[in-house]
Amino acid sequence: MEIITISGDENAGKTTLIWAVYNKLLADGAESVYFNIVGADAKDFHAVIVWNGKIIAFCSIGDIADKKENNNWKYIEDGIEMALNHNAEILINALSLNSGLTEGGYKNLLKKTPKIKSDKYVPIDLICQSTIEKQIQQKQTKLDEVLKLI
């Protein structure tokens, strides 16, 4: 499984970008085979689609897990497990870097997970923008970047 990870600080637009990729592919004829809202605020989701013969999974929740979980990586691990259970060829997920999670820790998690080609990990970084216009421009650029990868 290849992984495209949207990373950045809190409120940089990671979930919004993943929703945009998901909706764009659905509009382009993808078939939804699984969808589930996750997270306490009902903004995040897990989904699986079939698009152009590829099974693509989405996990928009990339935050540090609740303290009751005793595992900071629980939400990200759940997304990876969901993708593997659906035999996804590509996983598009999120990684919130200012929440206590690190890119180094994430790479270690990927290396320890069977069936993941850790050398096929592609990070897409988002930066918090000062204006709505800059946010929109960044999201459009990153959306195009993700679509080219899949």
LOTI-833161 format. One record per residue (C-alpha): y negated, x, z; residue number from 1; residue in one letter. Coordinates in steps of 0.02 Angstrom, whole numbers, plus 50000, padded with zeros to 5 digits. Each point is the difference from the previous one (the first is absolute). Layout:
<nodes>
<node><py>Y</py><px>X</px><pz>Z</pz><num>NUM</num><residu>A</residu></node>
...
</nodes>
This chain:
<nodes>
<node><py>50000</py><px>50000</px><pz>50000</pz><num>1</num><residu>M</residu></node>
<node><py>49828</py><px>50062</px><pz>49955</pz><num>2</num><residu>E</residu></node>
<node><py>49856</py><px>49968</px><pz>50119</pz><num>3</num><residu>I</residu></node>
<node><py>49816</py><px>49972</px><pz>49965</pz><num>4</num><residu>I</residu></node>
<node><py>49906</py><px>50005</px><pz>50164</pz><num>5</num><residu>T</residu></node>
<node><py>49823</py><px>49935</px><pz>50018</pz><num>6</num><residu>I</residu></node>
<node><py>49926</py><px>50100</px><pz>50143</pz><num>7</num><residu>S</residu></node>
<node><py>49833</py><px>50002</px><pz>50088</pz><num>8</num><residu>G</residu></node>
<node><py>49908</py><px>49955</px><pz>50157</pz><num>9</num><residu>D</residu></node>
<node><py>49995</py><px>49826</px><pz>50075</pz><num>10</num><residu>E</residu></node>
<node><py>49903</py><px>49875</px><pz>49894</pz><num>11</num><residu>N</residu></node>
<node><py>49999</py><px>50113</px><pz>49846</pz><num>12</num><residu>A</residu></node>
<node><py>50081</py><px>49861</px><pz>49897</pz><num>13</num><residu>G</residu></node>
<node><py>50184</py><px>50050</px><pz>49997</pz><num>14</num><residu>K</residu></node>
<node><py>50067</py><px>49824</px><pz>50024</pz><num>15</num><residu>T</residu></node>
<node><py>49873</py><px>49929</px><pz>49878</pz><num>16</num><residu>T</residu></node>
<node><py>50053</py><px>50126</px><pz>49867</pz><num>17</num><residu>L</residu></node>
<node><py>50185</py><px>49963</px><pz>50026</pz><num>18</num><residu>I</residu></node>
<node><py>49964</py><px>49813</px><pz>49985</pz><num>19</num><residu>W</residu></node>
<node><py>49903</py><px>50037</px><pz>49839</pz><num>20</num><residu>A</residu></node>
<node><py>50147</py><px>50097</px><pz>49924</pz><num>21</num><residu>V</residu></node>
<node><py>50121</py><px>49862</px><pz>50050</pz><num>22</num><residu>Y</residu></node>
<node><py>49890</py><px>49861</px><pz>49927</pz><num>23</num><residu>N</residu></node>
<node><py>49966</py><px>50098</px><pz>49840</pz><num>24</num><residu>K</residu></node>
<node><py>50186</py><px>50025</px><pz>49968</pz><num>25</num><residu>L</residu></node>
<node><py>50036</py><px>49816</px><pz>50035</pz><num>26</num><residu>L</residu></node>
<node><py>49863</py><px>49953</px><pz>49878</pz><num>27</num><residu>A</residu></node>
<node><py>50081</py><px>50118</px><pz>49872</pz><num>28</num><residu>D</residu></node>
<node><py>50165</py><px>49907</px><pz>50012</pz><num>29</num><residu>G</residu></node>
<node><py>50090</py><px>50076</px><pz>50149</pz><num>30</num><residu>A</residu></node>
<node><py>50129</py><px>49891</px><pz>50087</pz><num>31</num><residu>E</residu></node>
<node><py>49987</py><px>49986</px><pz>50189</pz><num>32</num><residu>S</residu></node>
<node><py>50171</py><px>50014</px><pz>50083</pz><num>33</num><residu>V</residu></node>
<node><py>49945</py><px>50022</px><pz>50183</pz><num>34</num><residu>Y</residu></node>
<node><py>49840</py><px>49969</px><pz>50097</pz><num>35</num><residu>F</residu></node>
<node><py>49964</py><px>50000</px><pz>50187</pz><num>36</num><residu>N</residu></node>
<node><py>49837</py><px>50007</px><pz>50098</pz><num>37</num><residu>I</residu></node>
<node><py>50008</py><px>50133</px><pz>50138</pz><num>38</num><residu>V</residu></node>
<node><py>49884</py><px>50059</px><pz>50137</pz><num>39</num><residu>G</residu></node>
<node><py>49903</py><px>49913</px><pz>50135</pz><num>40</num><residu>A</residu></node>
<node><py>49850</py><px>49955</px><pz>49892</pz><num>41</num><residu>D</residu></node>
<node><py>50101</py><px>49928</px><pz>49853</pz><num>42</num><residu>A</residu></node>
<node><py>49911</py><px>50114</px><pz>49875</pz><num>43</num><residu>K</residu></node>
<node><py>50145</py><px>50117</px><pz>49968</pz><num>44</num><residu>D</residu></node>
<node><py>50157</py><px>49965</px><pz>49901</pz><num>45</num><residu>F</residu></node>
<node><py>50168</py><px>50061</px><pz>49938</pz><num>46</num><residu>H</residu></node>
<node><py>50046</py><px>49951</px><pz>49823</pz><num>47</num><residu>A</residu></node>
<node><py>50119</py><px>50044</px><pz>49859</pz><num>48</num><residu>V</residu></node>
<node><py>49970</py><px>49966</px><pz>49816</pz><num>49</num><residu>I</residu></node>
<node><py>50086</py><px>50038</px><pz>49837</pz><num>50</num><residu>V</residu></node>
<node><py>49878</py><px>50063</px><pz>49871</pz><num>51</num><residu>W</residu></node>
<node><py>50047</py><px>50074</px><pz>49831</pz><num>52</num><residu>N</residu></node>
<node><py>50178</py><px>50022</px><pz>50061</pz><num>53</num><residu>G</residu></node>
<node><py>49947</py><px>50096</px><pz>50157</pz><num>54</num><residu>K</residu></node>
<node><py>50027</py><px>49941</px><pz>50178</pz><num>55</num><residu>I</residu></node>
<node><py>49838</py><px>50032</px><pz>50094</pz><num>56</num><residu>I</residu></node>
<node><py>49978</py><px>49974</px><pz>50188</pz><num>57</num><residu>A</residu></node>
<node><py>49837</py><px>49983</px><pz>50094</pz><num>58</num><residu>F</residu></node>
<node><py>49963</py><px>50031</px><pz>50183</pz><num>59</num><residu>C</residu></node>
<node><py>49816</py><px>49984</px><pz>50044</pz><num>60</num><residu>S</residu></node>
<node><py>50016</py><px>50033</px><pz>50187</pz><num>61</num><residu>I</residu></node>
<node><py>49977</py><px>50185</px><pz>50033</pz><num>62</num><residu>G</residu></node>
<node><py>49929</py><px>50000</px><pz>50175</pz><num>63</num><residu>D</residu></node>
<node><py>50069</py><px>50077</px><pz>50157</pz><num>64</num><residu>I</residu></node>
<node><py>50124</py><px>49878</px><pz>50078</pz><num>65</num><residu>A</residu></node>
<node><py>49964</py><px>49903</px><pz>50159</pz><num>66</num><residu>D</residu></node>
<node><py>50031</py><px>50098</px><pz>50159</pz><num>67</num><residu>K</residu></node>
<node><py>50142</py><px>49882</px><pz>50047</pz><num>68</num><residu>K</residu></node>
<node><py>50098</py><px>50067</px><pz>49850</pz><num>69</num><residu>E</residu></node>
<node><py>50017</py><px>50177</px><pz>50072</pz><num>70</num><residu>N</residu></node>
<node><py>49995</py><px>50065</px><pz>49821</pz><num>71</num><residu>N</residu></node>
<node><py>49832</py><px>50032</px><pz>49917</pz><num>72</num><residu>N</residu></node>
<node><py>50081</py><px>49995</px><pz>49827</pz><num>73</num><residu>W</residu></node>
<node><py>50089</py><px>49831</px><pz>50022</pz><num>74</num><residu>K</residu></node>
<node><py>49893</py><px>49901</px><pz>49876</pz><num>75</num><residu>Y</residu></node>
<node><py>50015</py><px>50133</px><pz>49865</pz><num>76</num><residu>I</residu></node>
<node><py>50187</py><px>50020</px><pz>50032</pz><num>77</num><residu>E</residu></node>
<node><py>50021</py><px>49810</px><pz>49986</pz><num>78</num><residu>D</residu></node>
<node><py>49916</py><px>50004</px><pz>49830</pz><num>79</num><residu>G</residu></node>
<node><py>50110</py><px>50142</px><pz>49939</pz><num>80</num><residu>I</residu></node>
<node><py>50155</py><px>49909</px><pz>50063</pz><num>81</num><residu>E</residu></node>
<node><py>49947</py><px>49839</px><pz>49913</pz><num>82</num><residu>M</residu></node>
<node><py>49976</py><px>50097</px><pz>49836</pz><num>83</num><residu>A</residu></node>
<node><py>50169</py><px>50085</px><pz>50016</pz><num>84</num><residu>L</residu></node>
<node><py>50086</py><px>49834</px><pz>50040</pz><num>85</num><residu>N</residu></node>
<node><py>49932</py><px>49930</px><pz>49837</pz><num>86</num><residu>H</residu></node>
<node><py>50050</py><px>50155</px><pz>49900</pz><num>87</num><residu>N</residu></node>
<node><py>49819</py><px>50034</px><pz>49955</pz><num>88</num><residu>A</residu></node>
<node><py>49966</py><px>50139</px><pz>49876</pz><num>89</num><residu>E</residu></node>
<node><py>49818</py><px>50013</px><pz>50056</pz><num>90</num><residu>I</residu></node>
<node><py>49920</py><px>49964</px><pz>50169</pz><num>91</num><residu>L</residu></node>
<node><py>49813</py><px>49978</px><pz>50013</pz><num>92</num><residu>I</residu></node>
<node><py>49950</py><px>50013</px><pz>50182</pz><num>93</num><residu>N</residu></node>
<node><py>49856</py><px>50042</px><pz>50117</pz><num>94</num><residu>A</residu></node>
<node><py>49967</py><px>50138</px><pz>50125</pz><num>95</num><residu>L</residu></node>
<node><py>49855</py><px>49983</px><pz>50123</pz><num>96</num><residu>S</residu></node>
<node><py>49950</py><px>50178</px><pz>50043</pz><num>97</num><residu>L</residu></node>
<node><py>49876</py><px>49973</px><pz>50141</pz><num>98</num><residu>N</residu></node>
<node><py>50119</py><px>49897</px><pz>50107</pz><num>99</num><residu>S</residu></node>
<node><py>50103</py><px>50145</px><pz>50067</pz><num>100</num><residu>G</residu></node>
<node><py>50112</py><px>50019</px><pz>49849</pz><num>101</num><residu>L</residu></node>
<node><py>49991</py><px>50158</px><pz>49895</pz><num>102</num><residu>T</residu></node>
<node><py>50045</py><px>50046</px><pz>49823</pz><num>103</num><residu>E</residu></node>
<node><py>50112</py><px>50139</px><pz>50067</pz><num>104</num><residu>G</residu></node>
<node><py>50094</py><px>49878</px><pz>50110</pz><num>105</num><residu>G</residu></node>
<node><py>50016</py><px>49881</px><pz>49854</pz><num>106</num><residu>Y</residu></node>
<node><py>50072</py><px>50136</px><pz>49887</pz><num>107</num><residu>K</residu></node>
<node><py>50126</py><px>50043</px><pz>50137</pz><num>108</num><residu>N</residu></node>
<node><py>50049</py><px>49817</px><pz>50012</pz><num>109</num><residu>L</residu></node>
<node><py>50030</py><px>49993</px><pz>49812</pz><num>110</num><residu>L</residu></node>
<node><py>50105</py><px>50159</px><pz>50002</pz><num>111</num><residu>K</residu></node>
<node><py>50113</py><px>49926</px><pz>50136</pz><num>112</num><residu>K</residu></node>
<node><py>50025</py><px>49836</px><pz>49909</pz><num>113</num><residu>T</residu></node>
<node><py>50151</py><px>49993</px><pz>49883</pz><num>114</num><residu>P</residu></node>
<node><py>49976</py><px>49935</px><pz>49823</pz><num>115</num><residu>K</residu></node>
<node><py>49818</py><px>50053</px><pz>49992</pz><num>116</num><residu>I</residu></node>
<node><py>49946</py><px>50132</px><pz>49879</pz><num>117</num><residu>K</residu></node>
<node><py>49872</py><px>50082</px><pz>50113</pz><num>118</num><residu>S</residu></node>
<node><py>49946</py><px>50106</px><pz>49852</pz><num>119</num><residu>D</residu></node>
<node><py>49954</py><px>49836</px><pz>49913</pz><num>120</num><residu>K</residu></node>
<node><py>49869</py><px>49956</px><pz>50132</pz><num>121</num><residu>Y</residu></node>
<node><py>49828</py><px>49972</px><pz>49926</pz><num>122</num><residu>V</residu></node>
<node><py>49851</py><px>49980</px><pz>50118</pz><num>123</num><residu>P</residu></node>
<node><py>49850</py><px>49897</px><pz>49946</pz><num>124</num><residu>I</residu></node>
<node><py>49855</py><px>50031</px><pz>50119</pz><num>125</num><residu>D</residu></node>
<node><py>49866</py><px>49872</px><pz>50039</pz><num>126</num><residu>L</residu></node>
<node><py>49836</py><px>50042</px><pz>50084</pz><num>127</num><residu>I</residu></node>
<node><py>49891</py><px>49877</px><pz>50096</pz><num>128</num><residu>C</residu></node>
<node><py>49850</py><px>49962</px><pz>49889</pz><num>129</num><residu>Q</residu></node>
<node><py>49822</py><px>49965</px><pz>50053</pz><num>130</num><residu>S</residu></node>
<node><py>49967</py><px>49855</px><pz>49882</pz><num>131</num><residu>T</residu></node>
<node><py>50096</py><px>49854</px><pz>49928</pz><num>132</num><residu>I</residu></node>
<node><py>49965</py><px>50065</px><pz>49825</pz><num>133</num><residu>E</residu></node>
<node><py>50079</py><px>50168</px><pz>50041</pz><num>134</num><residu>K</residu></node>
<node><py>50149</py><px>49913</px><pz>50081</pz><num>135</num><residu>Q</residu></node>
<node><py>50029</py><px>49896</px><pz>49845</pz><num>136</num><residu>I</residu></node>
<node><py>49985</py><px>50151</px><pz>49884</pz><num>137</num><residu>Q</residu></node>
<node><py>50122</py><px>50100</px><pz>50106</pz><num>138</num><residu>Q</residu></node>
<node><py>50127</py><px>49859</px><pz>50006</pz><num>139</num><residu>K</residu></node>
<node><py>49993</py><px>49974</px><pz>49812</pz><num>140</num><residu>Q</residu></node>
<node><py>50024</py><px>50186</px><pz>49969</pz><num>141</num><residu>T</residu></node>
<node><py>50145</py><px>50009</px><pz>50124</pz><num>142</num><residu>K</residu></node>
<node><py>50079</py><px>49841</px><pz>49930</pz><num>143</num><residu>L</residu></node>
<node><py>50002</py><px>50079</px><pz>49827</pz><num>144</num><residu>D</residu></node>
<node><py>50072</py><px>50160</px><pz>50075</pz><num>145</num><residu>E</residu></node>
<node><py>50143</py><px>49906</px><pz>50085</pz><num>146</num><residu>V</residu></node>
<node><py>50040</py><px>49898</px><pz>49845</pz><num>147</num><residu>L</residu></node>
<node><py>50014</py><px>50159</px><pz>49896</pz><num>148</num><residu>K</residu></node>
<node><py>50127</py><px>50068</px><pz>50124</pz><num>149</num><residu>L</residu></node>
<node><py>50116</py><px>49851</px><pz>49984</pz><num>150</num><residu>I</residu></node>
</nodes>
